[in-house]
Amino acid sequence: MKAGKVKRKTLVAREDLVDRLSEMAKQRGRSLYDTVNEVFEAAIRAERMGLDLRGVVEERGVLKAARDAGFILGPESLWYDLADLAYEKARRKVLESWFEAGVWLAKRYVTGAVGDAFEAFKRDLETFMWSVPELSIERMGDSVLVRVISPRFTESFTFLFAAFLEGALKTFGYKNTSKEVFRGRIFLEAVKVGVDAQK
């Protein structure tokens, strides 16, 4: 084989995938050949690192979605320390701030171009809060049950996160009917506004 010459091999793939990859290549001003090789190189690199390419893409998607939603990354213990200090110095104000943050985030989903805004919010929050061992938001008819359990939460962070969730629920049209909050545990029950009055 002459220097600089690389053997080529024919592969078979689904037509719709090849067409889409070809479109992507054109948009980037590249050839389909170069784009296919880039995909293969990325898959091989991920495999050598002990990673699954699909998992890498999904994790990157989570980070992008979190960034787009206004989240930032930082050491977990630092967030808890800052929450404790703020809660100790200005409890009422910081609770209001977290409540408003929940309102603001939920409004992004309500006013955004997503199918079911509540489900999109729920899915993203469960994904973004990856360090929380248990976070479930269940919608059953006109009711919502929220359960959060994290032994690492400080008492103040627990109350602040509960306020955040209450702000989000309010934006989606829910009113609390039951609330239990103590260090590392949040249990909220809410019902659609106006529904409980009709029963």
VEXKE-350795 format. One line per field, with one value per residue (C-alpha): residue number from 1; residue in three letters; x, y, z. Coordinates in steps of 0.02 Angstrom, whole numbers. Each point is the difference from the previous one (the first is absolute). Example, Ala and Ser with C-alpha at 12.3 -4.5 7.8 and 13.67 -1.06 7.14 Angstrom:
2
k = (1|2) .
r = (ala|ser) .
east = (615|69) .
north = (-225|172) .
up = (390|-33) .
This chain:
199
k = (1|2|3|4|5|6|7|8|9|10|11|12|13|14|15|16|17|18|19|20|21|22|23|24|25|26|27|28|29|30|31|32|33|34|35|36|37|38|39|40|41|42|43|44|45|46|47|48|49|50|51|52|53|54|55|56|57|58|59|60|61|62|63|64|65|66|67|68|69|70|71|72|73|74|75|76|77|78|79|80|81|82|83|84|85|86|87|88|89|90|91|92|93|94|95|96|97|98|99|100|101|102|103|104|105|106|107|108|109|110|111|112|113|114|115|116|117|118|119|120|121|122|123|124|125|126|127|128|129|130|131|132|133|134|135|136|137|138|139|140|141|142|143|144|145|146|147|148|149|150|151|152|153|154|155|156|157|158|159|160|161|162|163|164|165|166|167|168|169|170|171|172|173|174|175|176|177|178|179|180|181|182|183|184|185|186|187|188|189|190|191|192|193|194|195|196|197|198|199) .
r = (met|lys|ala|gly|lys|val|lys|arg|lys|thr|leu|val|ala|arg|glu|asp|leu|val|asp|arg|leu|ser|glu|met|ala|lys|gln|arg|gly|arg|ser|leu|tyr|asp|thr|val|asn|glu|val|phe|glu|ala|ala|ile|arg|ala|glu|arg|met|gly|leu|asp|leu|arg|gly|val|val|glu|glu|arg|gly|val|leu|lys|ala|ala|arg|asp|ala|gly|phe|ile|leu|gly|pro|glu|ser|leu|trp|tyr|asp|leu|ala|asp|leu|ala|tyr|glu|lys|ala|arg|arg|lys|val|leu|glu|ser|trp|phe|glu|ala|gly|val|trp|leu|ala|lys|arg|tyr|val|thr|gly|ala|val|gly|asp|ala|phe|glu|ala|phe|lys|arg|asp|leu|glu|thr|phe|met|trp|ser|val|pro|glu|leu|ser|ile|glu|arg|met|gly|asp|ser|val|leu|val|arg|val|ile|ser|pro|arg|phe|thr|glu|ser|phe|thr|phe|leu|phe|ala|ala|phe|leu|glu|gly|ala|leu|lys|thr|phe|gly|tyr|lys|asn|thr|ser|lys|glu|val|phe|arg|gly|arg|ile|phe|leu|glu|ala|val|lys|val|gly|val|asp|ala|gln|lys) .
east = (0|69|34|-151|-119|-137|-106|-188|-134|-183|-124|-187|-109|-181|-42|-85|155|118|-110|-3|189|26|-107|100|163|-59|-56|174|86|74|-10|-103|161|83|-156|-19|183|-20|-147|101|150|-111|-78|171|68|-149|21|185|-49|-123|-149|-153|-18|-188|23|129|-121|-143|107|57|-182|-41|138|-58|-181|52|105|-142|-119|115|87|185|118|93|61|-152|69|28|-183|-55|118|-63|-181|32|80|-138|-137|78|22|-161|-117|-158|86|95|-157|-88|148|-6|-189|19|137|-123|-131|125|62|-175|-52|137|-89|-176|44|121|-39|-14|-143|-40|88|-22|72|147|35|-14|116|132|-4|18|147|85|-10|110|77|-169|-29|-189|-98|-169|-139|-158|-153|-161|-151|-14|124|189|108|180|124|181|122|183|103|127|-122|25|-156|3|29|-147|-116|67|-21|-177|-37|70|-115|-151|36|8|-160|-91|52|-72|-165|17|-36|80|-120|132|181|131|176|141|185|32|-186|-136|-176|-122|-176|-87|-161|-47|-69|-191|-13|-12|-134|-107|0) .
north = (0|171|130|111|-128|-64|-149|28|-124|-1|-5|-25|113|55|121|128|8|19|138|94|-19|61|154|33|-15|125|124|-9|14|-174|-159|-149|-102|116|6|-190|-19|131|-99|-161|85|69|-171|-83|135|-17|-189|16|112|-131|107|-31|128|11|30|135|91|-15|66|145|35|6|128|107|-6|47|145|60|-7|112|-129|10|-133|14|-106|-70|36|183|20|-72|116|152|-52|-20|172|87|-92|48|185|35|-149|84|86|-154|-108|128|-3|-190|3|130|-104|-145|115|66|-172|-72|152|-44|-165|71|133|-109|-104|-168|-123|-37|139|-85|-166|90|94|-160|-97|136|32|-187|-2|160|-53|-152|4|-22|-186|15|135|-47|110|-96|74|-96|84|170|-40|4|-91|55|-104|50|-95|48|-33|128|146|117|56|172|-67|-118|145|105|-139|-29|185|-18|-147|93|147|-117|-90|166|50|-162|42|-108|43|-92|-108|-87|37|-88|71|-52|-22|-102|-37|92|-65|113|-34|126|11|103|168|-2|-190|-23|135|-94|-163) .
up = (0|-50|135|29|-74|115|-43|-3|46|-48|144|3|107|10|-140|115|111|-148|-73|166|23|-178|38|158|-97|-132|134|75|-170|14|-101|53|-1|128|108|5|47|137|72|-3|82|138|31|8|115|117|3|44|146|59|-48|-105|-141|21|187|-33|-116|124|143|-107|-41|185|31|-147|58|177|-64|-112|150|101|109|40|63|162|145|91|174|-48|-50|166|95|-95|27|187|13|-99|95|167|-46|-98|11|-64|-147|-55|9|-111|-121|-16|-21|-138|-82|-8|-77|-127|-52|-18|-105|-125|-28|0|-129|-99|-152|87|-8|182|98|168|-61|-82|163|102|-117|-2|187|37|-120|61|182|-32|174|84|37|-10|-89|-68|-65|-36|-82|26|-76|82|139|12|126|24|100|25|109|14|156|-61|4|145|93|-78|-176|24|43|-143|-127|64|-30|-176|-35|71|-116|-150|49|21|-176|-68|87|157|180|147|100|105|40|105|-2|114|-28|-156|-32|-94|-25|-91|-58|-111|-99|-153|55|-2|-3|189|9|-126|98) .
